[in-house]
Amino acid sequence: MATSSNAGRAQKARPVSQQSPLRNLWENFKSIVGALAIFLVLRAFLVEAYRIPSGSMIPTLLVGDWLFVNKAIYGAHVPFSRASLPAYREPRRGDVVVFVSPFQADEDSLGHDPTPTLVKRLVGTPGDTLYMRNAILYVNGIAQRQGFGATPTTNPELANSVDPLFSWQKKVGLRASRFGPAPAQPTHDNWGPFVVPPRRLFMMGDSRYNSKDSRYWGFVPRENVRGKPLFVYYSYNADDSDRPLPMLTDIRWSRIGHWIR
């Protein structure tokens, strides 16, 4: 009887041992899905990584910088919608901001992304009066530094250049103001004054002669804002390196951990 009983118990145990690999596989699957869900939530609403592909924000940001961006500070955008979570502060003049560009018809005609995600400095908030004279930006009549921490410089080749994309400024330029009238034809270094409308922002690159910014495609809707860069977590010389595989051989160690201001 004992032998029969033991055999019976052994037969009952076999299905359990056969199911255990499936159970382990299911538990591993749930762990992976859970970790992926947490990652996607963090990426969507808290922190995301961005790479700097151009020199429009030199010297603040360099080509080849990789940034962590705080997406919650201005109210994280809810994916696949036009909604955003509540912000814990509004964008301020002087902030470096990540945002979705207004539609750029010229880029669309070339087959490029007409609404790329960009990084620029916020120089004009709602109600600000902006204008530029001889390469110097004025906000509410006060001269601003060229770029950030740089002295005003003029590029003679570009200073008075005219671009068809400046035409939008003619509709908003003030014909009369205490700062004088807007020029009939805006140029690269001479435009405005105009007033930033409600729920709109004016962005410019720190490298003024190497930046396609609000001067070209206009005001940025507040809802296009996506976050504020925190710090550089990785950087390599992607611009003019003469080394093979610069991502590994030409790392800018001094840039790693650099806080963005």
C-alpha positions in Angstrom: 0.0 0.0 0.0 2.8 2.4 0.8 4.4 1.8 -2.6 1.1 2.5 -4.3 0.6 5.7 -2.3 4.1 7.0 -3.0 3.6 6.3 -6.7 0.3 8.2 -6.6 2.0 11.1 -5.0 4.8 11.0 -7.6 2.3 11.0 -10.5 0.5 14.0 -9.0 3.8 15.9 -8.7 4.7 15.6 -12.4 2.2 18.2 -13.7 3.5 20.7 -11.2 7.1 20.2 -12.4 6.0 20.4 -16.0 4.2 23.7 -15.4 7.0 25.4 -13.4 9.0 26.5 -16.5 5.9 28.1 -17.9 5.2 29.8 -14.6 8.8 31.1 -14.5 8.5 32.3 -18.0 5.2 34.1 -17.1 6.8 35.7 -14.0 9.8 36.9 -16.1 7.5 38.3 -18.7 5.5 40.2 -16.1 8.7 41.6 -14.6 9.9 42.8 -18.0 6.6 44.4 -18.9 6.4 46.1 -15.5 9.9 47.5 -15.9 9.1 48.7 -19.5 5.9 50.4 -18.3 7.8 52.2 -15.5 10.5 53.3 -18.1 7.8 54.6 -20.5 6.0 56.5 -17.7 9.3 58.1 -16.6 10.2 59.0 -20.2 6.8 60.4 -21.0 6.2 62.5 -17.9 9.5 63.0 -16.0 12.9 62.8 -17.7 14.0 62.1 -21.3 17.3 62.2 -23.1 18.0 64.5 -26.0 21.0 64.9 -28.4 22.3 68.2 -29.7 22.8 68.0 -33.5 23.6 71.6 -34.4 25.6 74.6 -33.1 22.7 77.0 -32.6 23.2 77.1 -28.8 27.0 77.4 -28.7 28.6 78.1 -26.2 25.8 76.8 -23.8 25.3 73.6 -25.7 27.8 71.9 -28.1 27.2 69.6 -31.0 27.5 66.1 -29.6 26.1 66.9 -26.1 23.5 64.5 -24.7 21.1 66.0 -22.2 18.7 64.9 -19.6 15.5 67.0 -19.8 13.1 67.7 -17.0 9.7 67.2 -18.7 7.6 67.8 -15.5 8.7 71.3 -14.7 6.5 73.1 -17.4 3.8 70.4 -17.3 4.5 67.1 -19.1 2.8 66.6 -22.4 0.4 63.7 -22.5 1.4 61.5 -25.5 -1.0 61.2 -28.4 -3.1 64.2 -27.2 -3.0 68.0 -26.9 -3.2 67.9 -23.1 -0.5 68.5 -20.6 -0.2 67.8 -16.9 -0.1 70.8 -14.5 3.2 72.7 -14.4 5.0 73.5 -11.2 6.3 76.7 -12.8 5.9 78.7 -16.0 8.8 79.1 -18.5 10.9 82.2 -17.6 12.8 84.6 -19.7 16.4 83.3 -20.0 15.4 79.6 -19.6 16.8 77.1 -22.0 13.7 75.2 -23.3 12.9 72.1 -25.3 9.9 72.6 -27.5 8.2 71.5 -30.7 8.7 74.0 -33.5 5.8 75.7 -35.1 5.1 74.3 -38.6 8.0 75.2 -41.0 6.7 75.1 -44.6 10.2 75.5 -46.1 11.4 72.4 -44.3 8.2 70.5 -45.4 8.9 71.4 -49.0 12.3 69.8 -48.8 10.9 66.6 -47.3 12.3 67.4 -43.9 10.4 67.2 -40.6 8.4 70.4 -40.5 7.9 70.4 -36.7 11.2 69.2 -35.2 11.9 69.2 -31.5 14.3 72.0 -30.8 16.4 73.5 -28.0 16.6 77.3 -27.8 16.7 80.1 -25.2 13.5 81.8 -24.2 14.0 85.5 -24.8 10.4 86.8 -24.9 7.4 86.0 -22.7 3.8 87.1 -23.2 3.5 90.9 -23.1 7.3 91.6 -23.7 8.2 94.1 -26.4 11.1 92.8 -28.5 13.3 94.3 -31.1 16.8 94.1 -32.5 19.1 96.9 -33.5 22.6 96.4 -34.9 22.8 92.8 -33.6 21.7 93.7 -30.1 18.4 92.3 -28.7 16.2 94.6 -26.7 13.5 93.4 -24.3 11.2 96.1 -23.1 13.8 98.6 -24.1 16.7 97.0 -22.2 19.7 95.7 -24.1 20.4 92.0 -23.7 23.6 90.1 -23.9 24.4 88.5 -27.3 23.7 84.9 -26.7 24.5 84.0 -23.1 27.6 85.2 -21.4 29.0 86.4 -24.7 29.8 90.0 -25.9 27.8 91.5 -28.7 29.4 90.8 -32.1 28.3 91.6 -35.6 28.6 89.4 -38.7 28.7 91.9 -41.6 27.7 89.3 -44.2 24.5 88.4 -42.3 23.7 91.6 -40.4 21.5 93.1 -43.1 20.6 89.9 -44.9 16.9 89.5 -45.8 15.1 86.1 -45.8 11.6 85.5 -47.2 10.9 83.8 -43.9 11.0 87.1 -42.1 7.8 88.2 -43.8 5.6 87.1 -40.9 7.1 90.0 -38.8 5.6 92.6 -41.1 2.1 91.7 -39.8 3.0 92.1 -36.1 5.6 94.9 -36.3 4.5 98.1 -34.4 4.2 101.1 -36.7 4.6 103.5 -33.7 6.0 102.9 -30.2 8.3 104.5 -27.7 11.1 102.4 -29.2 10.4 103.7 -32.7 8.7 102.0 -35.6 9.5 98.6 -37.0 11.5 98.7 -40.2 9.6 98.2 -43.4 11.8 95.2 -44.2 13.1 93.1 -41.3 16.6 91.9 -41.6 18.7 89.5 -39.6 20.0 92.1 -37.1 17.3 94.7 -37.3 13.6 93.9 -36.7 10.7 94.8 -34.4 9.4 96.1 -32.2 6.5 93.8 -31.7 4.7 92.5 -28.6 4.7 88.8 -27.7 1.0 87.6 -27.7 -0.7 85.7 -24.8 0.3 82.1 -24.6 3.1 82.6 -27.0 6.9 82.6 -26.5 9.9 83.9 -28.5 12.9 81.7 -28.8 16.4 82.4 -30.1 19.7 80.4 -30.2 22.7 81.7 -28.2 24.7 81.5 -31.4 22.7 84.2 -33.2 24.3 83.8 -36.6 24.0 80.1 -36.6 20.4 79.7 -35.5 17.1 79.3 -37.3 14.7 80.4 -34.6 11.6 82.5 -33.9 12.9 85.3 -36.2 12.2 82.9 -39.0 9.2 80.8 -37.9 7.5 83.1 -35.4 6.1 82.7 -31.9 6.0 79.3 -30.2 2.6 78.2 -28.7 2.9 77.6 -24.9 1.5 74.1 -25.4 4.5 73.2 -27.6 6.9 73.4 -24.7 8.3 70.0 -23.7 10.8 70.6 -20.9 13.9 72.2 -19.5 17.4 70.6 -20.0 19.1 69.7 -16.7 22.6 68.6 -17.4 24.9 67.0 -19.9 25.3 63.3 -19.2 27.5 62.5 -22.2 29.4 64.5 -24.7 31.9 63.9 -27.5 33.4 66.0 -30.3 31.0 65.4 -33.1 31.8 68.5 -35.1 35.5 68.5 -36.2 37.1 65.4 -34.7 39.9 63.8 -36.6 39.8 60.6 -34.6 38.1 57.3 -35.7 34.9 56.6 -33.8 34.8 60.0 -32.0 31.9 58.8 -29.9 34.3 56.6 -28.1 37.7 58.2 -28.8 37.0 61.9 -28.5 34.9 62.2 -25.4 34.6 65.6 -23.8 35.1 64.5 -20.2 34.9 68.1 -18.8 31.4 68.4 -20.2 29.9 65.4 -18.5 27.8 66.5 -15.5 27.7 70.1 -16.8 24.5 71.9 -15.5 22.8 73.9 -18.2 22.0 77.5 -17.5 
